[in-house]
């Protein structure tokens, strides 16, 4: 197996030793937002989202008789951040005041 020259190893060392960024981390300026952060933290670090969408979805349970019944509903919001040119827009799922997930669009903004 070929060995790296000491000079090349020195150049690559920071890149090789840096852990990959978490898939569910959003950078807002110099701050990071992660799953589990409060919506107040998101607002203070990222500002208001470009748009918010309220979602309500029924929760279904199976009864002892085998029939399915609606037992209530779940509510959450989707917050969309358009992060500017060459940045992937992000959508945060907020439930009970807490970030549940962070997803990035597949194409960067313009």
Secondary structure, DSSP 8 states (H G I E B T S, - for coil): -----HHHHHHHHHHHHS----TTEEEETTEEEETT-BHHHHHHHH-S-SEEEEEEEEEEEE-TTS-EEEEEEEEEEEEEE---BTSEEEEEEEETTEEEEEEEEEEEB-
